[in-house]
Amino acid sequence: MNQAKAMLDALMGPQRDAGRKAKKEPSDDWKDDSVCKNYLLGICPFDRDVLGGKRGLRICAKIHSELIRERFGAHADGAKGSEFRKEHEPALLRDCEEALSTCDKYSEKEIQKIRSTSRLSQIPEKVKEKVAERRREAADLERRADLLEKEANTTGGYHNLAYTWFKTAQQIREDADDLEKAEEKKLTESLKPEACDVCGTVYCNDSEYSAHLNWNVHIGCEEVRAKVAELQKHDSKGKKHGSRESASRSRSRQRSTTSTRKSKSGDRERSRAGKVDREKSRTGKAARASKSREVGRGRKNNRRDSRSREALGSRHARKDDEDGGRRARPDRDKGRR
């Protein structure tokens, strides 16, 4: 029942059961929570047809409907730069980056697995035969040493020889194991597994690389990486546009600040010039007042000197009169006599 409902939702949309009135109005069923917004915006990395279920990634359980995506593309919400896209594109970018990061981690594990896996099938035949011969020789010597040991336990003697044969067989077997491990090490060192830069698939030669290019996981990763590049480009353009607006506002503020500073500087210069003029005016007034006082003092001194000279002249005149009177009195006295 649930599976049939999901199929109908994918084909006809979650609002397929809406009434006639609702059906006559433009449908915006892409806004329903059950509809995958990543799929509407171009790609869902967890879609089963892309990377869902591969490399250990989850499978998206939401509706992926071509019909809904077509209606969405014809609506204003589907236009480039719409608010709907701006709202959901960051989540799409995060999901795509998560899927690609999981693929990269998968490749690291695969490289380690290949380097640690024993590849006996690639050991040269001559080495394989030599190892097998050593092991047969060791097994035959162990068998004879065991028989000799049993005989020694029954009849006595040969215990030391049986022990020597056992030790020799053990040494031969160890030599065969060392030879095999040395050859495996050479093969491991000669193997240089590489990971595909797109999907993380590990390959050891050109034929393996060429074969994986047609795999669904490689094609899906190509689509996801293309979407990531597209979203990052849009994001960088938006940031650049925002930075230009910010720079314009900054330049405007700077011009305003510079103008204000110039205005304030002009006011300060005018204020200083006014102060200088007032200082000059006060200095001129003070100089004129000082000069006027000096002139006044000079005139006062001149008047004082003039009065002094007049007083002195009066005193001299009185003295001359007194002297003349004294000289005239003896003459009158003589006349009387």
LUMVOSE-594834 format. One record per residue (C-alpha): residue number from 1; residue in three letters; chain; x, y negated, z negated. Coordinates in Angstrom, 2 decimals, m for minus. Layout:
+-----+------+------+---------+---------+---------+
! pos ! code ! unit !      c1 !      c2 !      c3 !
+-----+------+------+---------+---------+---------+
! NUM !  ALA !    A !       X !       Y !       Z !
...
+-----+------+------+---------+---------+---------+
***
This chain:
+-----+------+------+---------+---------+---------+
! pos ! code ! unit !      c1 !      c2 !      c3 !
+-----+------+------+---------+---------+---------+
!   1 !  MET !    A !    0.00 !    0.00 !    0.00 !
!   2 !  ASN !    A !    2.74 !   m2.45 !   m1.02 !
!   3 !  GLN !    A !    4.80 !   m1.48 !    2.03 !
!   4 !  ALA !    A !    1.85 !   m2.15 !    4.36 !
!   5 !  LYS !    A !    1.23 !   m5.52 !    2.67 !
!   6 !  ALA !    A !    4.89 !   m6.47 !    3.10 !
!   7 !  MET !    A !    4.74 !   m5.56 !    6.80 !
!   8 !  LEU !    A !    1.61 !   m7.69 !    7.31 !
!   9 !  ASP !    A !    3.21 !  m10.59 !    5.43 !
!  10 !  ALA !    A !    6.27 !  m10.37 !    7.66 !
!  11 !  LEU !    A !    4.14 !  m10.30 !   10.80 !
!  12 !  MET !    A !    1.35 !  m12.74 !    9.97 !
!  13 !  GLY !    A !    2.59 !  m14.68 !    6.96 !
!  14 !  PRO !    A !    1.49 !  m14.70 !    3.30 !
!  15 !  GLN !    A !   m1.50 !  m16.97 !    4.11 !
!  16 !  ARG !    A !   m3.07 !  m14.60 !    6.63 !
!  17 !  ASP !    A !   m6.13 !  m14.15 !    4.35 !
!  18 !  ALA !    A !   m6.86 !  m17.90 !    4.10 !
!  19 !  GLY !    A !  m10.37 !  m19.07 !    4.91 !
!  20 !  ARG !    A !  m11.49 !  m20.49 !    8.23 !
!  21 !  LYS !    A !  m11.16 !  m24.07 !    7.03 !
!  22 !  ALA !    A !   m7.63 !  m23.47 !    5.88 !
!  23 !  LYS !    A !   m6.79 !  m21.72 !    9.15 !
!  24 !  LYS !    A !   m7.87 !  m24.75 !   11.15 !
!  25 !  GLU !    A !   m5.39 !  m26.92 !    9.25 !
!  26 !  PRO !    A !   m1.64 !  m26.79 !    9.95 !
!  27 !  SER !    A !   m0.14 !  m23.91 !    8.06 !
!  28 !  ASP !    A !    2.89 !  m24.48 !    5.85 !
!  29 !  ASP !    A !    3.19 !  m20.95 !    4.53 !
!  30 !  TRP !    A !    7.03 !  m21.21 !    4.74 !
!  31 !  LYS !    A !    6.83 !  m23.06 !    1.42 !
!  32 !  ASP !    A !    5.53 !  m19.92 !   m0.27 !
!  33 !  ASP !    A !    8.01 !  m18.40 !   m2.76 !
!  34 !  SER !    A !    7.74 !  m15.01 !   m1.06 !
!  35 !  VAL !    A !    9.26 !  m16.41 !    2.18 !
!  36 !  CYS !    A !   13.05 !  m16.36 !    2.52 !
!  37 !  LYS !    A !   14.25 !  m19.96 !    2.93 !
!  38 !  ASN !    A !   17.66 !  m18.79 !    4.16 !
!  39 !  TYR !    A !   16.03 !  m16.95 !    7.04 !
!  40 !  LEU !    A !   14.04 !  m20.07 !    7.96 !
!  41 !  LEU !    A !   17.25 !  m22.13 !    8.06 !
!  42 !  GLY !    A !   18.93 !  m19.76 !   10.51 !
!  43 !  ILE !    A !   20.33 !  m16.70 !    8.71 !
!  44 !  CYS !    A !   19.97 !  m14.71 !    5.53 !
!  45 !  PRO !    A !   23.29 !  m13.02 !    4.67 !
!  46 !  PHE !    A !   21.44 !  m10.38 !    2.65 !
!  47 !  ASP !    A !   19.14 !   m9.43 !    5.53 !
!  48 !  ARG !    A !   19.40 !   m5.73 !    6.31 !
!  49 !  ASP !    A !   20.21 !   m6.64 !    9.94 !
!  50 !  VAL !    A !   23.12 !   m8.88 !    8.85 !
!  51 !  LEU !    A !   25.07 !   m7.80 !    5.72 !
!  52 !  GLY !    A !   22.36 !   m6.57 !    3.38 !
!  53 !  GLY !    A !   23.24 !   m3.13 !    1.97 !
!  54 !  LYS !    A !   26.80 !   m3.29 !    3.38 !
!  55 !  ARG !    A !   29.99 !   m3.70 !    1.37 !
!  56 !  GLY !    A !   27.88 !   m3.24 !   m1.77 !
!  57 !  LEU !    A !   25.77 !   m6.34 !   m1.07 !
!  58 !  ARG !    A !   22.13 !   m6.50 !   m2.18 !
!  59 !  ILE !    A !   19.23 !   m6.49 !    0.27 !
!  60 !  CYS !    A !   16.95 !   m9.54 !    0.37 !
!  61 !  ALA !    A !   13.41 !   m8.55 !   m0.67 !
!  62 !  LYS !    A !   11.68 !  m11.69 !    0.64 !
!  63 !  ILE !    A !    9.74 !  m12.10 !    3.91 !
!  64 !  HIS !    A !   11.77 !  m12.49 !    7.10 !
!  65 !  SER !    A !    9.18 !  m13.42 !    9.71 !
!  66 !  GLU !    A !    9.96 !  m14.68 !   13.20 !
!  67 !  LEU !    A !    6.40 !  m16.05 !   13.47 !
!  68 !  ILE !    A !    6.79 !  m18.17 !   10.34 !
!  69 !  ARG !    A !   10.21 !  m19.37 !   11.47 !
!  70 !  GLU !    A !    8.75 !  m20.49 !   14.82 !
!  71 !  ARG !    A !    6.01 !  m22.50 !   13.07 !
!  72 !  PHE !    A !    8.60 !  m23.93 !   10.71 !
!  73 !  GLY !    A !   10.82 !  m25.00 !   13.62 !
!  74 !  ALA !    A !    7.91 !  m26.83 !   15.27 !
!  75 !  HIS !    A !    7.05 !  m28.66 !   12.02 !
!  76 !  ALA !    A !    8.69 !  m31.82 !   10.65 !
!  77 !  ASP !    A !   10.18 !  m29.68 !    7.85 !
!  78 !  GLY !    A !   12.20 !  m27.78 !   10.44 !
!  79 !  ALA !    A !   13.75 !  m30.90 !   11.99 !
!  80 !  LYS !    A !   17.44 !  m31.60 !   11.44 !
!  81 !  GLY !    A !   18.05 !  m33.74 !    8.38 !
!  82 !  SER !    A !   14.58 !  m33.09 !    6.93 !
!  83 !  GLU !    A !   14.07 !  m33.17 !    3.17 !
!  84 !  PHE !    A !   13.16 !  m29.47 !    3.24 !
!  85 !  ARG !    A !   16.53 !  m28.60 !    4.82 !
!  86 !  LYS !    A !   18.45 !  m30.88 !    2.46 !
!  87 !  GLU !    A !   16.76 !  m29.15 !   m0.47 !
!  88 !  HIS !    A !   17.50 !  m25.55 !    0.56 !
!  89 !  GLU !    A !   20.76 !  m25.74 !    2.57 !
!  90 !  PRO !    A !   23.00 !  m25.81 !   m0.58 !
!  91 !  ALA !    A !   21.50 !  m22.47 !   m1.73 !
!  92 !  LEU !    A !   22.08 !  m20.98 !    1.74 !
!  93 !  LEU !    A !   25.72 !  m22.10 !    1.67 !
!  94 !  ARG !    A !   26.23 !  m20.51 !   m1.77 !
!  95 !  ASP !    A !   24.68 !  m17.20 !   m0.65 !
!  96 !  CYS !    A !   26.84 !  m17.09 !    2.50 !
!  97 !  GLU !    A !   30.00 !  m17.79 !    0.53 !
!  98 !  GLU !    A !   29.05 !  m15.10 !   m2.00 !
!  99 !  ALA !    A !   28.62 !  m12.51 !    0.76 !
! 100 !  LEU !    A !   31.95 !  m13.40 !    2.39 !
! 101 !  SER !    A !   33.75 !  m13.31 !   m0.96 !
! 102 !  THR !    A !   32.40 !   m9.78 !   m1.57 !
! 103 !  CYS !    A !   33.71 !   m8.68 !    1.84 !
! 104 !  ASP !    A !   37.15 !  m10.07 !    1.04 !
! 105 !  LYS !    A !   37.27 !   m8.20 !   m2.27 !
! 106 !  TYR !    A !   36.20 !   m5.01 !   m0.48 !
! 107 !  SER !    A !   39.17 !   m5.29 !    1.89 !
! 108 !  GLU !    A !   41.61 !   m5.61 !   m1.01 !
! 109 !  LYS !    A !   40.29 !   m2.37 !   m2.53 !
! 110 !  GLU !    A !   40.47 !   m0.57 !    0.82 !
! 111 !  ILE !    A !   44.13 !   m1.57 !    1.33 !
! 112 !  GLN !    A !   45.05 !   m0.20 !   m2.09 !
! 113 !  LYS !    A !   43.11 !    2.98 !   m1.38 !
! 114 !  ILE !    A !   44.91 !    3.59 !    1.91 !
! 115 !  ARG !    A !   48.32 !    3.02 !    0.37 !
! 116 !  SER !    A !   47.60 !    5.42 !   m2.49 !
! 117 !  THR !    A !   45.98 !    8.17 !   m0.38 !
! 118 !  SER !    A !   48.15 !   11.15 !    0.59 !
! 119 !  ARG !    A !   48.22 !   11.66 !    4.36 !
! 120 !  LEU !    A !   49.49 !   15.24 !    4.65 !
! 121 !  SER !    A !   48.09 !   15.58 !    8.13 !
! 122 !  GLN !    A !   50.63 !   13.01 !    9.35 !
! 123 !  ILE !    A !   53.71 !   14.79 !    7.88 !
! 124 !  PRO !    A !   55.94 !   16.13 !   10.70 !
! 125 !  GLU !    A !   55.54 !   19.86 !   11.45 !
! 126 !  LYS !    A !   59.22 !   20.62 !   10.80 !
! 127 !  VAL !    A !   58.97 !   19.19 !    7.31 !
! 128 !  LYS !    A !   55.74 !   21.11 !    6.68 !
! 129 !  GLU !    A !   57.40 !   24.38 !    7.74 !
! 130 !  LYS !    A !   60.43 !   23.72 !    5.55 !
! 131 !  VAL !    A !   58.26 !   22.99 !    2.53 !
! 132 !  ALA !    A !   56.15 !   26.11 !    3.13 !
! 133 !  GLU !    A !   59.30 !   28.26 !    3.51 !
! 134 !  ARG !    A !   60.72 !   26.99 !    0.23 !
! 135 !  ARG !    A !   57.51 !   27.73 !   m1.57 !
! 136 !  ARG !    A !   57.34 !   31.30 !   m0.12 !
! 137 !  GLU !    A !   60.94 !   31.83 !   m1.21 !
! 138 !  ALA !    A !   60.15 !   30.63 !   m4.71 !
! 139 !  ALA !    A !   57.07 !   32.86 !   m4.92 !
! 140 !  ASP !    A !   59.03 !   35.96 !   m3.71 !
! 141 !  LEU !    A !   61.80 !   35.30 !   m6.25 !
! 142 !  GLU !    A !   59.27 !   34.87 !   m9.04 !
! 143 !  ARG !    A !   57.63 !   38.18 !   m8.05 !
! 144 !  ARG !    A !   60.97 !   40.05 !   m8.18 !
! 145 !  ALA !    A !   61.93 !   38.38 !  m11.46 !
! 146 !  ASP !    A !   58.62 !   39.51 !  m12.93 !
! 147 !  LEU !    A !   59.22 !   43.12 !  m11.84 !
! 148 !  LEU !    A !   62.75 !   43.02 !  m13.24 !
! 149 !  GLU !    A !   61.44 !   41.65 !  m16.52 !
! 150 !  LYS !    A !   58.93 !   44.51 !  m16.80 !
! 151 !  GLU !    A !   61.64 !   47.07 !  m16.06 !
! 152 !  ALA !    A !   63.91 !   45.48 !  m18.65 !
! 153 !  ASN !    A !   61.18 !   45.72 !  m21.24 !
! 154 !  THR !    A !   60.79 !   49.47 !  m20.47 !
! 155 !  THR !    A !   64.37 !   50.64 !  m20.00 !
! 156 !  GLY !    A !   66.30 !   47.75 !  m21.52 !
! 157 !  GLY !    A !   68.80 !   45.41 !  m19.86 !
! 158 !  TYR !    A !   68.48 !   42.88 !  m17.00 !
! 159 !  HIS !    A !   66.77 !   40.30 !  m19.23 !
! 160 !  ASN !    A !   69.33 !   37.64 !  m18.36 !
! 161 !  LEU !    A !   69.08 !   38.32 !  m14.62 !
! 162 !  ALA !    A !   65.27 !   38.09 !  m14.71 !
! 163 !  TYR !    A !   65.52 !   34.76 !  m16.58 !
! 164 !  THR !    A !   68.01 !   33.45 !  m13.99 !
! 165 !  TRP !    A !   65.69 !   34.40 !  m11.13 !
! 166 !  PHE !    A !   62.78 !   32.62 !  m12.84 !
! 167 !  LYS !    A !   64.84 !   29.42 !  m13.25 !
! 168 !  THR !    A !   66.02 !   29.59 !   m9.62 !
! 169 !  ALA !    A !   62.45 !   30.06 !   m8.33 !
! 170 !  GLN !    A !   61.31 !   27.08 !  m10.40 !
! 171 !  GLN !    A !   64.10 !   24.94 !   m8.96 !
! 172 !  ILE !    A !   63.24 !   25.95 !   m5.39 !
! 173 !  ARG !    A !   59.59 !   25.08 !   m5.95 !
! 174 !  GLU !    A !   60.56 !   21.64 !   m7.39 !
! 175 !  ASP !    A !   62.77 !   21.00 !   m4.37 !
! 176 !  ALA !    A !   59.83 !   21.75 !   m2.04 !
! 177 !  ASP !    A !   57.57 !   19.35 !   m4.02 !
! 178 !  ASP !    A !   60.22 !   16.61 !   m3.95 !
! 179 !  LEU !    A !   60.64 !   17.01 !   m0.20 !
! 180 !  GLU !    A !   56.90 !   16.69 !    0.36 !
! 181 !  LYS !    A !   56.61 !   13.62 !   m1.92 !
! 182 !  ALA !    A !   59.55 !   11.94 !   m0.22 !
! 183 !  GLU !    A !   57.92 !   12.41 !    3.17 !
! 184 !  GLU !    A !   54.59 !   11.07 !    1.89 !
! 185 !  LYS !    A !   56.39 !    8.02 !    0.51 !
! 186 !  LYS !    A !   57.96 !    7.37 !    3.89 !
! 187 !  LEU !    A !   54.55 !    7.57 !    5.53 !
! 188 !  THR !    A !   53.01 !    5.25 !    2.94 !
! 189 !  GLU !    A !   55.78 !    2.69 !    3.41 !
! 190 !  SER !    A !   55.49 !    2.94 !    7.19 !
! 191 !  LEU !    A !   51.75 !    2.29 !    7.00 !
! 192 !  LYS !    A !   50.96 !   m1.42 !    7.08 !
! 193 !  PRO !    A !   47.19 !   m1.70 !    6.62 !
! 194 !  GLU !    A !   45.72 !   m5.07 !    7.52 !
! 195 !  ALA !    A !   42.32 !   m6.58 !    6.89 !
! 196 !  CYS !    A !   40.19 !   m8.31 !    9.49 !
! 197 !  ASP !    A !   39.97 !  m12.04 !    8.80 !
! 198 !  VAL !    A !   36.28 !  m12.04 !    9.71 !
! 199 !  CYS !    A !   34.70 !   m9.03 !    7.99 !
! 200 !  GLY !    A !   37.47 !   m7.59 !    5.80 !
! 201 !  THR !    A !   37.56 !   m4.21 !    7.55 !
! 202 !  VAL !    A !   40.95 !   m2.53 !    7.02 !
! 203 !  TYR !    A !   42.82 !   m1.03 !   10.00 !
! 204 !  CYS !    A !   46.27 !    0.47 !   10.53 !
! 205 !  ASN !    A !   46.66 !    0.23 !   14.30 !
! 206 !  ASP !    A !   45.32 !   m1.56 !   17.35 !
! 207 !  SER !    A !   42.83 !    1.17 !   18.25 !
! 208 !  GLU !    A !   41.18 !    0.99 !   14.83 !
! 209 !  TYR !    A !   41.00 !   m2.81 !   15.10 !
! 210 !  SER !    A !   39.41 !   m2.71 !   18.55 !
! 211 !  ALA !    A !   36.85 !   m0.13 !   17.44 !
! 212 !  HIS !    A !   35.60 !   m2.14 !   14.46 !
! 213 !  LEU !    A !   34.82 !   m5.25 !   16.53 !
! 214 !  ASN !    A !   31.52 !   m3.63 !   17.62 !
! 215 !  TRP !    A !   30.45 !   m2.71 !   14.11 !
! 216 !  ASN !    A !   27.36 !   m4.42 !   12.67 !
! 217 !  VAL !    A !   29.30 !   m5.61 !    9.62 !
! 218 !  HIS !    A !   31.80 !   m7.48 !   11.82 !
! 219 !  ILE !    A !   29.05 !   m9.08 !   13.92 !
! 220 !  GLY !    A !   27.11 !  m10.02 !   10.76 !
! 221 !  CYS !    A !   30.16 !  m11.64 !    9.18 !
! 222 !  GLU !    A !   30.78 !  m13.63 !   12.36 !
! 223 !  GLU !    A !   27.24 !  m15.02 !   12.17 !
! 224 !  VAL !    A !   27.58 !  m15.85 !    8.47 !
! 225 !  ARG !    A !   30.94 !  m17.59 !    8.93 !
! 226 !  ALA !    A !   29.54 !  m19.65 !   11.82 !
! 227 !  LYS !    A !   26.67 !  m20.77 !    9.56 !
! 228 !  VAL !    A !   29.08 !  m21.69 !    6.76 !
! 229 !  ALA !    A !   31.14 !  m23.82 !    9.17 !
! 230 !  GLU !    A !   27.97 !  m25.55 !   10.38 !
! 231 !  LEU !    A !   26.75 !  m26.32 !    6.86 !
! 232 !  GLN !    A !   30.15 !  m27.57 !    5.73 !
! 233 !  LYS !    A !   30.34 !  m29.83 !    8.78 !
! 234 !  HIS !    A !   26.94 !  m31.35 !    7.98 !
! 235 !  ASP !    A !   27.95 !  m31.75 !    4.35 !
! 236 !  SER !    A !   31.21 !  m33.50 !    5.28 !
! 237 !  LYS !    A !   29.34 !  m35.85 !    7.63 !
! 238 !  GLY !    A !   26.91 !  m36.71 !    4.87 !
! 239 !  LYS !    A !   29.75 !  m37.36 !    2.46 !
! 240 !  LYS !    A !   31.57 !  m39.46 !    5.08 !
! 241 !  HIS !    A !   28.41 !  m41.48 !    5.71 !
! 242 !  GLY !    A !   27.95 !  m41.91 !    1.99 !
! 243 !  SER !    A !   31.58 !  m42.91 !    1.59 !
! 244 !  ARG !    A !   31.19 !  m45.52 !    4.37 !
! 245 !  GLU !    A !   28.14 !  m46.97 !    2.64 !
! 246 !  SER !    A !   30.01 !  m46.91 !   m0.66 !
! 247 !  ALA !    A !   33.00 !  m48.60 !    0.96 !
! 248 !  SER !    A !   30.70 !  m51.23 !    2.50 !
! 249 !  ARG !    A !   29.11 !  m51.88 !   m0.88 !
! 250 !  SER !    A !   32.55 !  m52.02 !   m2.43 !
! 251 !  ARG !    A !   33.75 !  m54.51 !    0.18 !
! 252 !  SER !    A !   30.60 !  m56.59 !   m0.38 !
! 253 !  ARG !    A !   31.18 !  m56.57 !   m4.12 !
! 254 !  GLN !    A !   34.82 !  m57.42 !   m3.55 !
! 255 !  ARG !    A !   33.90 !  m60.34 !   m1.28 !
! 256 !  SER !    A !   31.35 !  m61.52 !   m3.83 !
! 257 !  THR !    A !   33.91 !  m61.19 !   m6.61 !
! 258 !  THR !    A !   36.52 !  m62.99 !   m4.53 !
! 259 !  SER !    A !   34.05 !  m65.78 !   m3.72 !
! 260 !  THR !    A !   33.14 !  m66.08 !   m7.38 !
! 261 !  ARG !    A !   36.79 !  m66.14 !   m8.35 !
! 262 !  LYS !    A !   37.50 !  m68.79 !   m5.71 !
! 263 !  SER !    A !   34.52 !  m70.83 !   m6.93 !
! 264 !  LYS !    A !   35.68 !  m70.53 !  m10.51 !
! 265 !  SER !    A !   39.23 !  m71.36 !   m9.44 !
! 266 !  GLY !    A !   37.96 !  m74.44 !   m7.56 !
! 267 !  ASP !    A !   35.96 !  m75.48 !  m10.60 !
! 268 !  ARG !    A !   39.05 !  m75.09 !  m12.78 !
! 269 !  GLU !    A !   41.14 !  m77.09 !  m10.28 !
! 270 !  ARG !    A !   38.52 !  m79.82 !  m10.17 !
! 271 !  SER !    A !   38.29 !  m79.78 !  m13.94 !
! 272 !  ARG !    A !   42.06 !  m80.07 !  m14.24 !
! 273 !  ALA !    A !   42.07 !  m82.88 !  m11.64 !
! 274 !  GLY !    A !   39.35 !  m84.68 !  m13.60 !
! 275 !  LYS !    A !   41.35 !  m84.29 !  m16.79 !
! 276 !  VAL !    A !   44.44 !  m85.68 !  m15.05 !
! 277 !  ASP !    A !   42.43 !  m88.66 !  m13.73 !
! 278 !  ARG !    A !   40.98 !  m89.29 !  m17.17 !
! 279 !  GLU !    A !   44.45 !  m89.06 !  m18.70 !
! 280 !  LYS !    A !   45.75 !  m91.50 !  m16.09 !
! 281 !  SER !    A !   42.82 !  m93.84 !  m16.73 !
! 282 !  ARG !    A !   43.38 !  m93.70 !  m20.49 !
! 283 !  THR !    A !   47.12 !  m94.23 !  m19.98 !
! 284 !  GLY !    A !   46.48 !  m97.24 !  m17.69 !
! 285 !  LYS !    A !   44.01 !  m98.76 !  m20.13 !
! 286 !  ALA !    A !   46.43 !  m98.23 !  m22.99 !
! 287 !  ALA !    A !   49.26 !  m99.83 !  m20.96 !
! 288 !  ARG !    A !   47.08 ! m102.80 !  m20.04 !
! 289 !  ALA !    A !   45.96 ! m103.20 !  m23.64 !
! 290 !  SER !    A !   49.55 ! m103.03 !  m24.83 !
! 291 !  LYS !    A !   50.60 ! m105.57 !  m22.24 !
! 292 !  SER !    A !   47.71 ! m107.83 !  m23.22 !
! 293 !  ARG !    A !   48.67 ! m107.58 !  m26.88 !
! 294 !  GLU !    A !   52.25 ! m108.40 !  m26.04 !
! 295 !  VAL !    A !   51.14 ! m111.43 !  m23.98 !
! 296 !  GLY !    A !   48.89 ! m112.51 !  m26.87 !
! 297 !  ARG !    A !   51.72 ! m112.14 !  m29.34 !
! 298 !  GLY !    A !   54.00 ! m114.19 !  m27.01 !
! 299 !  ARG !    A !   51.43 ! m116.98 !  m26.75 !
! 300 !  LYS !    A !   50.92 ! m116.96 !  m30.51 !
! 301 !  ASN !    A !   54.64 ! m117.17 !  m31.10 !
! 302 !  ASN !    A !   54.91 ! m120.04 !  m28.62 !
! 303 !  ARG !    A !   52.14 ! m121.94 !  m30.43 !
! 304 !  ARG !    A !   53.81 ! m121.26 !  m33.75 !
! 305 !  ASP !    A !   57.16 ! m122.54 !  m32.41 !
! 306 !  SER !    A !   55.46 ! m125.62 !  m31.00 !
! 307 !  ARG !    A !   53.80 ! m126.39 !  m34.35 !
! 308 !  SER !    A !   57.10 ! m125.83 !  m36.11 !
! 309 !  ARG !    A !   58.85 ! m128.25 !  m33.77 !
! 310 !  GLU !    A !   56.09 ! m130.81 !  m34.22 !
! 311 !  ALA !    A !   56.26 ! m130.52 !  m38.01 !
! 312 !  LEU !    A !   60.01 ! m130.81 !  m37.94 !
! 313 !  GLY !    A !   59.76 ! m133.92 !  m35.72 !
! 314 !  SER !    A !   57.28 ! m135.48 !  m38.15 !
! 315 !  ARG !    A !   59.56 ! m134.83 !  m41.06 !
! 316 !  HIS !    A !   62.48 ! m136.42 !  m39.21 !
! 317 !  ALA !    A !   60.33 ! m139.42 !  m38.33 !
! 318 !  ARG !    A !   59.24 ! m139.95 !  m41.93 !
! 319 !  LYS !    A !   62.79 ! m139.62 !  m43.09 !
! 320 !  ASP !    A !   63.94 ! m142.22 !  m40.56 !
! 321 !  ASP !    A !   61.16 ! m144.56 !  m41.72 !
! 322 !  GLU !    A !   62.17 ! m144.10 !  m45.33 !
! 323 !  ASP !    A !   65.81 ! m144.78 !  m44.48 !
! 324 !  GLY !    A !   64.82 ! m147.92 !  m42.57 !
! 325 !  GLY !    A !   62.74 ! m149.18 !  m45.49 !
! 326 !  ARG !    A !   65.57 ! m148.70 !  m47.89 !
! 327 !  ARG !    A !   67.92 ! m150.67 !  m45.64 !
! 328 !  ALA !    A !   65.39 ! m153.53 !  m45.28 !
! 329 !  ARG !    A !   64.77 ! m153.97 !  m49.04 !
! 330 !  PRO !    A !   68.27 ! m155.29 !  m49.94 !
! 331 !  ASP !    A !   67.95 ! m157.90 !  m47.21 !
! 332 !  ARG !    A !   64.69 ! m159.21 !  m48.70 !
! 333 !  ASP !    A !   66.25 ! m159.22 !  m52.07 !
! 334 !  LYS !    A !   69.09 ! m161.31 !  m50.78 !
! 335 !  GLY !    A !   66.68 ! m163.85 !  m49.30 !
! 336 !  ARG !    A !   64.90 ! m164.28 !  m52.51 !
! 337 !  ARG !    A !   67.99 ! m164.98 !  m54.31 !
+-----+------+------+---------+---------+---------+
***
